[in-house]
Amino acid sequence: MKHTRIIDLLNNTKTLQEVTVKGWVRTFRNNQFIALNDGSTIHNIQCVVDFENTPEETLKRITTSAAICVKGTLVESQGAGQKVEVQVSKIEILGDSDAEKYPIQLRNRPSLEFLREQAHLRVRTNVFGAVMRVRSVLSFAVHKYFQEKGFYYVNTPIITGSDAEGAGEMFQVSALPFDNTPRTEDGKVDYKEDFFGKQTNLTVSGQLEAETYAMALGQVYTFGPTFRAENSNTSRHLAEFWMIEPEVAFNDLAANMDLAEDFIQYVIRYAVENCADDLKFLEGRLLEEEKQKPQAERSEMALLEKLNFVLENNFKRVSYTEAIDILKNSKPNKNKKFQYLIEEWGADLQSEHERFLVEKHFKCPVILFDYPAKIKAFYMRLNDGTEPGRETVRAMDILFPGIGEIVGGSQREERLDVLIEKMHALGIEEEELWWYLDTRRFGTAVHSGFGLGFERLVLFVTGMTNIRDVIPFPRTPQNAEF
């Protein structure tokens, strides 16, 4: 039976028409007022029941989270809060819900931690409905931006034999039996007997493969799942997350920074313009959450103010060397307020340092560039003319208020001899990445790209504080439920 989405009914100015609406009961008051939601909007529609002419057996079945179909007349609402409501002429119970057993009791304001244990049902709450609608809109905006700019969408492998990051913290993929693993003569696992004939893992990044496509199609992007086997049980880490990775031939570092800044502002603006109701609700939720914190830990900006802060300010471009000088001479460092004190050039910046630069010093988003080679990946282009021991690479990170690093990227090392030398220094075998080196042998050119963890972006835009709350089914250490 055809029905109308609640978002369309609430935006409708034509009353006194017959409508059919389906959804899940949020509340049922006084045997008369149903708050119905179908997921299309943060707002419920009120359905007014003629309880005197409705069978008692039906009224008893209108419980929290029951699925129902309502037919009736759309009329101007008598109460405050919304313009229209439905005067019910017929109710059909599509799916019962035992209110005593339903695990999410909305009146008790369940904690986000509890709701993580109910990940299959938590999206029926206002908070998670809003977060997941924003996530969906942001996802669409990512594709919209790149497609409008003439990028080609490339699906890079999820199973890979290479480690793009050189991190070594990867999930292994194997079809070998655990109880009778074939071994070589020296007792090591014989991967030649495995499904792919070699050791393989779940990907940590599609970058290397995307680079090869950029060197043929010009400008490409990947947007897919990536995996890290880090045993990090924090509010900022997931074992499975989604990455956005554009790669562009002939772009140097400056062009890469331009692209990243333009892209981020585009997708955030798209969410602000298309998720107004959800973001307004999430801003209110964040304000309530902030009231529970000590004054010193509260955000200086409300959610929409923070989003507009990114949209209205040009990103400040600062070299790593300049940033280190600022941090070294800062009050928190001198007064030993930083957990990780900055003592010398070459230090790997932590979130507290990144946030200080953005929120306290520059008061705008910051792009740091030209990092020490020692703390960055092998594929980043080595800067010419740097002094021995202080070699830098054409890397860049974008830093945001409240979150620190949100984007990491670089101009890629296009010179074959330099790339091989860097690989040797890190113990990376040429044979392992022969195909990657071929792009430097046959028509090499300057090229650049960056990676943006999608969940970090959703975290920033929604104002949520735990990354497990911005992905439908989080995968974390000791947790692969659902």
LUMVO-888965 format. One record per atom (N, C-alpha, C): residue in three letters; x, y, z. Coordinates in steps of 0.02 Angstrom, whole numbers, plus 50000, padded with zeros to 5 digits. Example, Ala and Ser with C-alpha at 12.3 -4.5 7.8 and 13.67 -1.06 7.14 Angstrom:
! LUMVO-888965
ALA506604971650390/ALA506154977550390/ALA506604983550390/SER506424988850354/SER506844994750357/SER506455000250394/
! end
This chain:
! LUMVO-888965
MET500424994050000/MET500005000050000/MET500445006350000/LYS500315011049955/LYS500715016949951/LYS500615021350012/HIS501175023950037/HIS501125028550095/HIS501585034450084/THR501485039650124/THR501875045850118/THR502385046150175/ARG503005048250159/ARG503505048950212/ARG503325054750258/ILE503505054050321/ILE503335059150370/ILE503645065850354/ILE504265065850328/ILE504585072250311/ILE504175076050259/ASP503865072350212/ASP503465075550160/ASP502805078050188/LEU502515074350235/LEU501895076550267/LEU502005082950307/LEU502555083250344/LEU502685089050387/LEU502825095350345/ASN503065094350284/ASN503205100050240/ASN502605101850196/ASN502065098150205/ASN501475098950162/ASN501035104650188/THR500825108850143/THR500375114450163/THR499645112950143/LYS499545107450108/LYS498875105750084/LYS498535101150135/THR498115104050177/THR497765100050229/THR497105097450202/LEU496765093850246/LEU496115090750231/LEU496165085850173/GLN496735082450167/GLN496815077150118/GLN496895070450154/GLU496685065150122/GLU496755058450150/GLU497475056050141/VAL497765053450195/VAL498465051250191/VAL498535044350223/THR499055040850202/THR499265034650235/THR499985035550256/VAL500135033950320/VAL500805034750346/VAL500995028450384/LYS501625026350376/LYS501865020450412/LYS502495022250451/GLY502595019050508/GLY503185020450547/GLY503185016550612/TRP503625018750658/TRP503695015550723/TRP503465020350777/VAL503095017650825/VAL502825021850879/VAL503395024050925/ARG503435030550936/ARG503915033050986/ARG503575033351054/THR502995036451056/THR502605036751119/THR501865036351102/PHE501475034351152/PHE500745034251145/PHE500455036851211/ARG500155042851208/ARG499925046151269/ARG499155046151273/ASN498915045051333/ASN498195045851348/ASN497735041851303/ASN498005036251276/ASN497605032151230/ASN497355036151170/GLN497715041651155/GLN497465046251104/GLN497995048851056/PHE498595050551083/PHE499095054051042/PHE499695049451028/ILE499785047650964/ILE500355043550943/ILE500885048150913/ALA501495047650939/ALA502075050950906/ALA502385045650862/LEU502345046750796/LEU502555041750747/LEU503165044250709/ASN503655039750699/ASN504265041550663/ASN504425036150613/ASP504645038150553/ASP504815033050502/ASP505545033550479/GLY505945037550515/GLY506655038150498/GLY506815043350446/SER506315046350414/SER506455051250361/SER506645058050389/THR506515059250453/THR506645065750485/THR506725064750560/ILE507035069550592/ILE507095069550665/ILE506415070450698/HIS505955073550661/HIS505295075250690/HIS504795069450684/ASN504385068750735/ASN503825064050733/ASN503205067650705/ILE502725063750681/ILE502085066650666/ILE501585064150718/GLN501165068650740/GLN500665066650790/GLN500055063850754/CYS499845057850776/CYS499245054750749/CYS498735054350805/VAL498165057450795/VAL497655057950848/VAL497125052550838/VAL497065048150888/VAL496625042350884/VAL495945043950916/ASP495415041850882/ASP494745042150913/ASP494675035850956/PHE494925036251018/PHE494985030151059/PHE494305027151077/GLU493785031251078/GLU493125028551096/GLU492865023851042/ASN493105025050979/ASN492875020750924/ASN493425016150897/THR493935015150938/THR494475010650919/THR494465004750967/PRO494494998550941/PRO494464992750985/PRO495014992951038/GLU494854991151099/GLU495344991251154/GLU495934986751139/GLU495814981251104/GLU496344976551087/GLU496864979951043/THR496634984250998/THR497094988050954/THR497484993150994/LEU497144996851038/LEU497475001951080/LEU498034998951122/LYS497924992951148/LYS498434989651189/LYS499054987851150/ARG498974987051085/ARG499544985051043/ARG499944991051016/ILE499714997151031/ILE500085003151010/ILE500595004651064/THR501175001451058/THR501695001951109/THR502335004651078/THR502805006751121/THR503435009451096/THR503785004651048/SER503945007150989/SER504295003650935/SER503874998650896/ALA503214998350910/ALA502774994350867/ALA502744997650799/ALA502724993650746/ALA502664996250678/ALA501914996550661/ILE501695002350637/ILE500975003150623/ILE500865006650556/CYS500275005750530/CYS500035009350471/CYS499435013450491/VAL499455019850477/VAL498905024350497/VAL498605027350434/LYS497935027150431/LYS497585030850378/LYS497175036350412/GLY497135041950379/GLY496745047350409/GLY496785053750368/THR496575059250400/THR496555065750367/THR497095070250395/LEU497485073350350/LEU497995078050371/LEU497655084750387/VAL497725086950449/VAL497385093150471/VAL497895097750505/GLU497705104050513/GLU498125108650551/GLU498165106250623/SER498765106550651/SER498855104050720/SER498555108850770/GLN498235106150821/GLN497945110250874/GLN498475112150926/GLY498995108050931/GLY499505109250982/GLY500105112950953/ALA500575114750997/ALA501185118250975/ALA501685113050950/GLY502175115450911/GLY502735110950892/GLY502725108850820/GLN502135107950790/GLN502115106250719/GLN501475108850687/LYS501515109850622/LYS500955113050587/LYS500385108350574/VAL500545101850562/VAL500015097150543/VAL500035090950586/GLU499475087450587/GLU499415080950621/GLU498915076750581/VAL498875070450600/VAL498415065950564/VAL497845064150611/GLN497225065550588/GLN496625063150623/GLN496495056050598/VAL496585051150642/VAL496605044150621/VAL495905041350608/SER495835038050550/SER495205034650536/SER495285027050540/LYS495905024750529/LYS496035017550532/LYS496755016250553/ILE496845011250597/ILE497525009350619/ILE497605001850606/GLU498195000150577/GLU498364993050570/GLU499044991950604/ILE499064986950647/ILE499704985150680/ILE500084980550633/LEU500664982950610/LEU501074979050563/LEU501544974350599/GLY501794976650657/GLY502254972550696/GLY502234974450769/ASP502064969650812/ASP502004971150884/ASP502694972250915/SER502714975950971/SER503324976851010/SER503134976451084/ASP503414971551119/ASP503274970751190/ASP503634976251229/ALA503264981151253/ALA503564986951286/ALA503974985151347/GLU503784979651380/GLU504164977551440/GLU504844974751422/LYS504884971651364/LYS505514968451344/LYS505944972751298/TYR505654977951268/TYR506024982151222/TYR506604985451259/PRO507234984251237/PRO507804986251278/PRO507934993751284/ILE507674997651237/ILE507825004851239/ILE507215008651265/GLN507245010451328/GLN506705014251359/GLN506875021651354/LEU506565025151306/LEU506755031951290/LEU506665036751349/ARG506165035351390/ARG506035040051445/ARG506595040151497/ASN507015034851496/ASN507575034451544/ASN508215037451517/ARG508205040551456/ARG508805043451425/ARG509395038651428/PRO509365033151392/PRO509915028151395/PRO510585031251374/SER511125028951406/SER511785031651391/SER512025029251322/LEU512485033051293/LEU512765031051228/LEU513135024451235/GLU513445023351292/GLU513805017051304/GLU513325011151303/PHE512745011951336/PHE512245006651336/PHE511985005451264/LEU511885010851228/LEU511615010251160/LEU512095006751112/ARG512755007051127/ARG513235003351086/ARG513104995851091/GLU512834993651147/GLU512674986551156/GLU512034984651119/GLN511684989751095/GLN511054988751058/GLN511114991950989/ALA511694990650957/ALA511834994150893/ALA511314992650839/HIS510974986950845/HIS510464985250796/HIS509814989150806/LEU509724991950865/LEU509104995650880/LEU509235003150893/ARG509865004950906/ARG509995011850928/ARG509815017050875/VAL509805015150811/VAL509635019950759/VAL508905022150763/ARG508505018850805/ARG507815021050815/ARG507765026850864/THR508325028650896/THR508315034450940/THR508445040750899/ASN508255046550927/ASN508365052850891/ASN509105054050876/VAL509535052750926/VAL510255054150918/VAL510535050250859/PHE510415043750858/PHE510735039650805/PHE510385040350739/GLY509735041650739/GLY509395043150677/GLY509705049250644/ALA509815054450685/ALA510115060750659/ALA510825059550634/VAL511235055950673/VAL511935054750654/VAL511965050950588/MET511555045750582/MET511595041650521/MET511305045050459/ARG510825049550469/ARG510595053450411/ARG511145058350389/VAL511485061450437/VAL512045065950420/VAL512595062050386/ARG512745056150412/ARG513265051850380/ARG513085050450307/SER512465048750295/SER512245047250227/SER512325053250181/VAL512125059150205/VAL512175065250165/VAL512905066950151/LEU513335066250201/LEU514055067550191/LEU514345062650140/SER514135056450143/SER514375051350095/SER514185053350024/PHE513575055550015/PHE513345057749949/PHE513745063849927/ALA513875068549974/ALA514245074649957/ALA514955073049934/VAL515265067949963/VAL515935065849942/VAL515935064049868/HIS515475059649849/HIS515435057649778/HIS515245063549733/LYS514775067549756/LYS514545073249717/LYS515125078049701/TYR515525079449753/TYR516085084049743/TYR516565081449690/PHE516795075349699/PHE517305072649653/PHE517025071549583/GLN516405069349578/GLN516115068349512/GLN516045074949475/GLU515845080149511/GLU515765086749480/GLU516435089649458/LYS516975087549491/LYS517655089849475/LYS517995085549421/GLY517645080449397/GLY517925076349344/GLY518385070849368/PHE518325068949432/PHE518715063249458/PHE518375056649439/TYR518775051349434/TYR518505044749422/TYR518535040649486/TYR517985037249502/TYR517935033149563/TYR518255026349550/VAL518755024649590/VAL519125018349581/VAL519025013949643/ASN518845007749631/ASN518765002949686/ASN519414999149695/THR519805001049746/THR520444997749758/THR520344991449800/PRO520824986749798/PRO520714980249831/PRO520644980749907/ILE520224976449934/ILE520154975850007/ILE520654970650032/ILE520784965549991/ILE521304960650008/ILE521934962549970/THR522494963250005/THR523104965749974/THR523724962050001/GLY524244962149960/GLY524874959249981/GLY525374964450003/SER525164970950001/SER525624976350020/SER525364980150080/ASP525824983550115/ASP525654987650173/ASP525824994850155/ALA525324998650134/ALA525445005450110/ALA525765009950163/GLU525585008950225/GLU525825013350278/GLU526495011250307/GLY526685004950296/GLY527295002450329/GLY527185001550403/ALA526555001150424/ALA526405000850496/ALA526454993750524/GLY526304988850481/GLY526354981950504/GLY525764979550545/GLU525294984150562/GLU524724982150605/GLU524124980550560/MET524144974550530/MET523644972750481/MET523294966250501/PHE522684965550477/PHE522324959250486/PHE522514954450430/GLN522734948650450/GLN522954943750400/GLN522344940050371/VAL522374938750306/VAL521854934850271/VAL522154928150251/SER521834922850273/SER522104916250257/SER521554911050253/ALA521644906150209/ALA521184900550205/ALA521524894150231/LEU522124894950260/LEU522484889150286/LEU522144886650350/PRO522144880050362/PRO521844877450425/PRO522284879250485/PHE521984881650538/PHE522364883550597/PHE522654877450633/ASP522304871850630/ASP522514865950669/ASP523034861750632/ASN523134863150566/ASN523634859250529/ASN523944863650475/THR524254869050498/THR524534873950451/THR525154871150416/PRO525174871450349/PRO525764869050314/PRO526384873350331/ARG526954870050338/ARG527564873450357/ARG528114872250305/THR528584877050301/THR529184876150259/THR529694872150299/GLU530254870550268/GLU530764866550302/GLU531034869950365/ASP531054876650365/ASP531304880150424/ASP530754881750475/GLY530164878750466/GLY529634879150516/GLY529164885150509/LYS529264889450458/LYS528824895250447/LYS528204893050409/VAL527674897150415/VAL527044895650379/VAL527194895750304/ASP526964890750269/ASP527074890350197/ASP526484893650160/TYR526564900050146/TYR526014903850115/TYR525904901950042/LYS526384898350013/LYS526284896049944/LYS525704891149940/GLU525544888049997/GLU524984883350000/GLU524314887050014/ASP524354893550027/ASP523754897350044/ASP523354899249981/PHE522764901849990/PHE522304903349934/PHE522624907649880/PHE522974913049901/PHE523274917649852/PHE524004915949836/GLY524274910849869/GLY524954908849856/GLY525474913449887/LYS525254917949929/LYS525704922449964/LYS525344925150026/GLN525714928550070/GLN525394931450130/GLN524984937550109/THR524354937850131/THR523924943450114/THR523574946150177/ASN523344952350170/ASN523034955850227/ASN522444959950204/LEU522044962250253/LEU521534967250238/LEU521884973950230/THR521664977950183/THR522024984150167/THR521994989350223/VAL522544993150229/VAL522544998950275/VAL522435005350235/SER522485004850169/SER522415010750126/SER522385008650054/GLY522005012250014/GLY521985010849942/GLY522455015449903/GLN522875019149939/GLN523275024449908/GLN523735022049852/LEU524125016849866/LEU524625014749817/LEU524295012649751/GLU523755008949757/GLU523395006849696/GLU523065012949662/ALA522805017549702/ALA522505023649673/ALA523015027749636/GLU523635027949662/GLU524165031549627/GLU524265028849556/THR524255022249549/THR524365019349483/THR523815021449434/TYR523205022149460/TYR522645024149417/TYR522675031649401/ALA522905035649449/ALA522985042849436/ALA523495044049380/MET523985039449375/MET524505040249324/MET524265037749256/ALA523625036549251/ALA523325034749186/ALA522685038649173/LEU522275039549226/LEU521635043049219/LEU521675050349241/GLY522235052449268/GLY522325059449286/GLY522125061149357/GLN521485060149372/GLN521255061649440/GLN520725056549461/VAL520865053149516/VAL520425047749540/VAL520315048449615/TYR519825044749640/TYR519725044449713/TYR519465037649732/THR519645035549792/THR519365029449820/THR518945031549880/PHE518435027449896/PHE518025028649955/PHE517785021749976/GLY518145018750023/GLY517975011850042/GLY518245010050110/PRO518095003850131/PRO518305001650198/PRO519045000250203/THR519345001950260/THR520045000450274/THR520084997650345/PHE520644994250360/PHE520674990350422/PHE521344991350456/ARG521334992250522/ARG521954992750562/ARG521894988150622/ALA522404984050630/ALA522404979350687/ALA522764982350748/GLU522664988850758/GLU522954992150817/GLU522534990350878/ASN522854988450932/ASN522474986850993/ASN522354993251032/SER521994997951000/SER521865004551029/SER521135005051049/ASN521005004351113/ASN520315004551137/ASN520145011651159/THR520135016351110/THR520025023351127/THR519405025951091/SER519225032151107/SER518635035251076/SER518785037751005/ARG519415036950982/ARG519615039550917/ARG519815034150867/HIS519805027750889/HIS520055022350846/HIS519525017050832/LEU519535014650770/LEU519125008950749/LEU519565004050713/ALA519384997650715/ALA519764992650678/ALA519534992450605/GLU518924994650592/GLU518644994850524/GLU518345001750515/PHE518575005350464/PHE518305012050452/PHE518345013550378/TRP518065019150357/TRP518025020950286/TRP518505026650271/MET518855026050214/MET519345031150195/MET519175034250127/ILE519275040750124/ILE519205044450061/ILE519915046350039/GLU520115044049979/GLU520805045149958/GLU520845047349885/PRO520885053849872/PRO520995056149803/PRO521745056049786/GLU521905054749723/GLU522585055149698/GLU522555058849630/VAL523015063649622/VAL522975067949563/VAL523665068549530/ALA523695066649466/ALA524305067449427/ALA524435074849415/PHE525065076849417/PHE525305083549402/PHE525155088749457/ASN524845086549513/ASN524735091049570/ASN525345090949615/ASP525595096949633/ASP526125097449684/ASP525795098349752/LEU526205099549804/LEU525935099949872/LEU525445105749879/ALA525595111549849/ALA525155117349855/ALA524475115949825/ALA524465112649766/ALA523835110849734/ALA523455105649776/ASN523835101249808/ASN523525096149852/ASN523175099349912/MET523505104449941/MET523205108149997/MET522575111849974/ASP522605114849915/ASP522015118349888/ASP521435113549880/LEU521575107649852/LEU521045102649841/LEU520745100449907/ALA521165098949956/ALA520915096450021/ALA520485101650056/GLU520705107950055/GLU520325113250087/GLU519645114250053/ASP519655114549987/ASP519035115549949/ASP518555109749960/PHE518825103649959/PHE518415097649969/PHE518075097650037/ILE518455098850089/ILE518185098650157/ILE517635103950166/GLN517775109950142/GLN517275115250150/GLN516645113550110/TYR516725110450052/TYR516145108550011/TYR515695103650048/VAL515985098150073/VAL515565092950103/VAL515245095350168/ILE515615099450207/ILE515315102050269/ILE514745106950252/ARG514855111150202/ARG514325115850183/ARG513715111950158/TYR513825106650121/TYR513265102650095/TYR512865099750153/ALA513205097350205/ALA512855094650263/ALA512475100050300/VAL512775105850309/VAL512445111350344/VAL511805113450308/GLU511845113450241/GLU511265115650201/GLU510725110250196/ASN510915103950201/ASN510435098550190/ASN510235094550252/CYS510545096150309/CYS510385092550371/CYS510225097350428/ALA509895102850411/ALA509785108250460/ALA509435105750524/ASP508905101850517/ASP508525099550575/ASP508935094850618/ASP509285090150585/ASP509685085350623/ASP510265088750659/LEU510595093550625/LEU511155097050657/LEU510925101550714/LYS510345104550707/LYS510065108550761/LYS509935104150822/PHE509655098250810/PHE509525093550865/PHE510185091350897/LEU510685089550856/LEU511325087150882/LEU511695092750920/GLU511595098950899/GLU511895104550935/GLU511595105051005/GLY510935104251010/GLY510605104351075/GLY510825098551119/ARG510915092751089/ARG511155086951127/ARG511855088151155/LEU512275091251113/LEU512965092651134/LEU512975097751191/LEU512545102751186/LEU512525107851240/LEU512325104651306/GLU511845099951304/GLU511645096451365/GLU512225092251393/GLU512585088951348/GLU513155084851369/GLU513705089151399/GLU513815094951370/GLU514345099451393/GLU514205101951464/LYS513565102751480/LYS513385105251547/LYS513615100551603/GLN513705094151585/GLN513915089151635/GLN514675089451648/LYS515035093151605/LYS515765093251610/LYS515995099251651/PRO516595098851680/PRO516885104751713/PRO516995110251661/GLN516955116551682/GLN517005122251636/GLN517625121851591/ALA518175119651619/ALA518805119551581/ALA518795114551523/GLU518365109451528/GLU518335104351475/GLU517805105651423/ARG517415110951431/ARG516875112351384/ARG517145115551320/SER516805114151264/SER516995117151201/SER516855124651203/GLU517295128351169/GLU517195135651167/GLU516655137451116/MET516525132951068/MET516035134351016/MET515475129251015/ALA514875131551001/ALA514315126950989/ALA514425123550922/LEU514045118150908/LEU514165114050849/LEU514135118050784/LEU513585121650773/LEU513515125250709/LEU514025130850704/GLU514205133750761/GLU514715138950761/GLU515385135950739/LYS515525129850762/LYS516155126450745/LYS516165124750670/LEU515595122550643/LEU515565120950572/LEU515655127250530/ASN515335132750551/ASN515405139050514/ASN516105141850520/PHE516435140450576/PHE517135142450587/PHE517575139550532/VAL517445133250514/VAL517835130050460/VAL517645132850392/LEU517005134450384/LEU516765136950319/LEU516975144150305/GLU517025148050358/GLU517135155350349/GLU517865157450355/ASN518305152950376/ASN519005154650384/ASN519435151050333/ASN519885154750301/ASN520385151450260/ASN520845147450305/PHE521075141750281/PHE521515137450321/PHE522215140550322/LYS522495141350381/LYS523165144250389/LYS523695138950372/ARG524165140650328/ARG524685135850308/ARG525335137450346/VAL525565132550383/VAL526135133550428/VAL526615127650421/SER527265129050415/SER527745123650410/SER527805120150478/TYR527995113850476/TYR528105110050538/TYR528625113650582/THR529155116250551/THR529685119450589/THR529425125550626/GLU528995129550592/GLU528695135350625/GLU528235133250682/ALA527855127850670/ALA527395125350722/ALA527775123050784/ILE528345119650774/ILE528745117250830/ILE528985123150872/ASP529205128550839/ASP529435134550875/ASP528865137550916/ILE528275137850886/ILE527685140650922/ILE527535136350983/LEU527525129850973/LEU527355125251028/LEU527885125351083/LYS528515125551063/LYS529065125551111/LYS529025131551158/ASN528825137351129/ASN528795143551167/ASN528105145051196/SER527635140351189/SER526955141551214/SER526915140751289/LYS526425143951319/LYS526325143651392/LYS526215136451416/PRO525765132551382/PRO525655125651406/PRO526295121551407/ASN526745122851359/ASN527375119051357/ASN527845121351411/LYS527905128051418/LYS528365130851468/LYS528135129151539/ASN527465129051548/ASN527185127451615/ASN527065120051625/LYS527325116051577/LYS527275108651581/LYS526545106351587/LYS526095109751549/LYS525385107851549/LYS525245102651494/PHE525665102451442/PHE525585097351392/PHE525775090551422/GLN525395085451403/GLN525575078651426/GLN526225076551392/TYR526305078551328/TYR526925077051291/TYR527275083651277/LEU527815084951314/LEU528165091351307/LEU528555091551241/ILE528555097351210/ILE528935098351148/ILE529625100951167/GLU530125096951155/GLU530805098851175/GLU531265100151115/GLU531135096651060/GLU531595097651003/GLU531245096250937/TRP531545098850883/TRP531305097650815/TRP531335090150801/GLY530815087650769/GLY530795080550754/GLY530265076850793/ALA529965080250843/ALA529445077150884/ALA528825075850842/ASP528495070250854/ASP527865068550821/ASP527305071950859/LEU526935076450827/LEU526435080450861/LEU525845076050884/GLN525605077550943/GLN525025074050971/GLN524405078450963/SER523825075450977/SER523185079050969/SER523175085551010/GLU523475085451071/GLU523465091451114/GLU523855097251081/HIS524395095551045/HIS524785100751011/HIS524395103450951/GLU524095098950914/GLU523725100850854/GLU523135105350873/ARG522795103650927/ARG522215107650948/ARG522425114450974/PHE523005114751007/PHE523255121151032/PHE523365125950973/LEU523685123350920/LEU523825127550862/LEU523175130250831/VAL522665126050826/VAL522035127950794/VAL521615132450839/GLU521515130150901/GLU521025133350945/GLU521295139350984/LYS521925139051001/LYS522205144351044/LYS522645149351006/HIS523085146650963/HIS523585150950932/HIS523325154450868/PHE523135150450818/PHE522925153350754/PHE522175154950752/LYS521785151350791/LYS521055152150792/LYS520745151450722/CYS520985146450686/CYS520695144650622/CYS520975137750604/PRO520665134150556/PRO520955127750536/PRO521665128750510/VAL522085123850522/VAL522805124450506/VAL523015118650461/ILE523425120250411/ILE523755115050371/ILE524495115350387/LEU524755110050418/LEU525465109450431/LEU525795105850372/PHE526385108150352/PHE526725104950296/PHE527475104450308/ASP527805100550265/ASP528535099450269/ASP528745096450337/TYR528525090250347/TYR528675086550409/TYR529355083150405/PRO529645081450463/PRO530265077450463/PRO530155070850427/ALA530635069050385/ALA530575062850346/ALA530515056750392/LYS530855056950449/LYS530885051150493/LYS530205049150521/ILE529735053850526/ILE529085052150556/ILE528535051350504/LYS528725051150440/LYS528225050450387/LYS528385044350342/ALA527895042550301/ALA527935036450261/ALA528435037050203/PHE528655031250178/PHE529195030950128/PHE529015034250061/TYR528355034550044/TYR528155036949978/TYR528095044549973/MET528245048150028/MET528185055450027/MET528815058649998/ARG528715063749956/ARG529285066549919/ARG529775070149965/LEU530415068349958/LEU530945071349997/LEU531075078349971/ASN531095083250017/ASN531255090049996/ASN531985090649978/ASP532135094549928/ASP532825095649908/ASP533165100749954/GLY533825099949963/GLY534215105049997/GLY534125105650072/THR533835100450104/THR533775100850178/THR534425098250209/GLU534585100850268/GLU535215098950300/GLU535185091850327/PRO535745088250326/PRO535755081350351/PRO535505081050424/GLY535075076050437/GLY534785075350504/GLY534145079150513/ARG534015083950466/ARG533385087750469/ARG533025087350402/GLU533065081550370/GLU532725080550306/GLU531975081050316/THR531635084350269/THR530915084950272/THR530595082250209/VAL529965080450214/VAL529585078050156/VAL528985082550143/ARG528745082250081/ARG528185086550060/ARG527525083650085/ALA527475083150151/ALA526865080450182/ALA526435086150207/MET525795084950216/MET525355089950246/MET524815086550287/ASP524645089550343/ASP524085087350385/ASP523625093250396/ILE522965092050394/ILE522485097250409/ILE522215096250479/LEU522235101550518/LEU522045101250589/LEU521405105250600/PHE520945102250639/PHE520285105150652/PHE520185106350726/PRO519735111150744/PRO519585112250815/PRO519235106150844/GLY519415104450905/GLY519075099050942/GLY519275092150921/ILE519675091450868/ILE519815084750843/ILE520545083650825/GLY520915089050809/GLY521605088250788/GLY521635086350714/GLU522065081550697/GLU522165079750627/GLU521535076450598/ILE521325079050540/ILE520755076050505/ILE520955073550436/VAL521485076450408/VAL521735074450342/VAL522495073650345/GLY522745068450312/GLY523465067650303/GLY523605066350229/GLY524105069850202/GLY524245068850131/GLY524955071050114/SER525125070650050/SER525795072650029/SER525845072949954/GLN526375076349932/GLN526615075449864/GLN526995068849865/ARG526875064549816/ARG527185057949816/ARG527885058249785/GLU528315053849807/GLU529005053649780/GLU528985050649709/GLU529115055049660/GLU529055052749590/GLU529725050349562/ARG530285051549598/ARG530945049749573/ARG531115042549593/LEU531225038349543/LEU531325031249554/LEU531915029949600/ASP532485033149588/ASP533075031749628/ASP532985033649701/VAL532655039449713/VAL532545041649782/VAL532055036949817/LEU531535034949782/LEU531035030449810/LEU531345023749830/ILE531745020949786/ILE532075014549801/ILE532535015249861/GLU532905020749864/GLU533365021949920/GLU532975022249986/LYS532405025649986/LYS531995026250046/LYS531705019450066/MET531505015450017/MET531245008750031/MET531785004350062/HIS532385004650035/HIS532945000650062/HIS533075002550134/ALA533055009150149/ALA533195011450217/ALA532685008750267/LEU532085007450243/LEU531555004850288/LEU531474997250283/GLY531894994050243/GLY531854986750237/GLY531274984350195/ILE531024988550150/ILE530464986550106/ILE530764983650042/GLU530584977550026/GLU530864974049967/GLU530584977049902/GLU531044978149854/GLU530824980649788/GLU530334975849755/GLU530464969249764/GLU530034964149732/GLU529314964649756/GLU529224966849818/GLU528554967149847/GLU528134972549812/LEU528474978049792/LEU528104983649761/LEU528354985049690/TRP528534979749654/TRP528784980649585/TRP528294984549541/TRP527664983149551/TRP527144986349510/TRP527084993749526/TYR527184995549589/TYR527155002549611/TYR527755006349581/LEU528345003149582/LEU528945006249555/LEU528895007149478/ASP528505002849445/ASP528415003549373/ASP528135010349353/THR527705013249397/THR527425019849380/THR527955025249380/ARG528525023849412/ARG529095028549411/ARG529565026949353/ARG529515020949327/ARG529945018949271/ARG529655021149204/PHE528995021149200/PHE528665022349136/PHE528215028549140/GLY528505034349125/GLY528105040549123/GLY527965043449192/THR528475043749235/THR528375046649301/THR528205054149296/ALA527875056749346/ALA527705063849348/ALA527535065749420/VAL527595072149434/VAL527375074649500/VAL526645072749510/HIS526475070249569/HIS525775068749585/HIS525685068949661/SER525075069949682/SER524925070949754/SER524255068049772/GLY524145067149836/GLY523505064749861/GLY523455065249936/PHE522875063649962/PHE522785063750034/PHE522265058550056/GLY522255057250120/GLY521765052650149/GLY521365056050203/LEU520715054850203/LEU520275057650254/LEU519865051950283/GLY519955050550347/GLY519545045550380/GLY518825048050386/PHE518365044650351/PHE517675047050346/PHE517355047750414/GLU517485043050459/GLU517175043450526/GLU517415049550564/ARG518045051550554/ARG518285057750587/ARG517885063750563/LEU517735063750498/LEU517335069250469/LEU516625069150499/VAL516315063250502/VAL515635062650530/VAL515645064750604/LEU516165062850640/LEU516245064650710/LEU516235072250718/PHE516625075550675/PHE516675082850679/PHE516015086150663/VAL515685083950609/VAL515075087250586/VAL514485086150634/THR514455080250666/THR513895078750711/THR514015081050783/GLY514645082450800/GLY514785084350869/GLY514805078550918/MET514785072350891/MET514845066650936/MET515565066350961/THR515655062951018/THR516325063051049/THR516665056151047/ASN516305051051024/ASN516605044451020/ASN516495041650949/ILE517035039550918/ILE517005037450848/ILE516565031250839/ARG516445027550893/ARG516005021650889/ARG515275023550878/ASP515125029950887/ASP514435032150881/ASP514275035250814/VAL514755034950766/VAL514625037850700/VAL514685032750644/ILE514735026250663/ILE514745020850614/ILE514215015850637/PRO513835012950590/PRO513275008650613/PRO513465003150661/PHE513974999150644/PHE514164993450686/PHE514914993650699/PRO515134997050752/PRO515854997950764/PRO516224991450776/ARG516824991050747/ARG517274985450758/ARG517874987950798/THR517944985350859/THR518474987550904/THR518774981450938/PRO519344982250974/PRO519644976451007/PRO519134972651052/GLN519114966151044/GLN518664961751082/GLN517924962951066/ASN517774966051009/ASN517074967350993/ASN516944966950918/ALA516614961450898/ALA516374960850829/ALA515644958450831/GLU515274961250879/GLU514554959450885/GLU514174962250826/PHE513614959050811/PHE513134960950758/PHE513414959150689/
! end
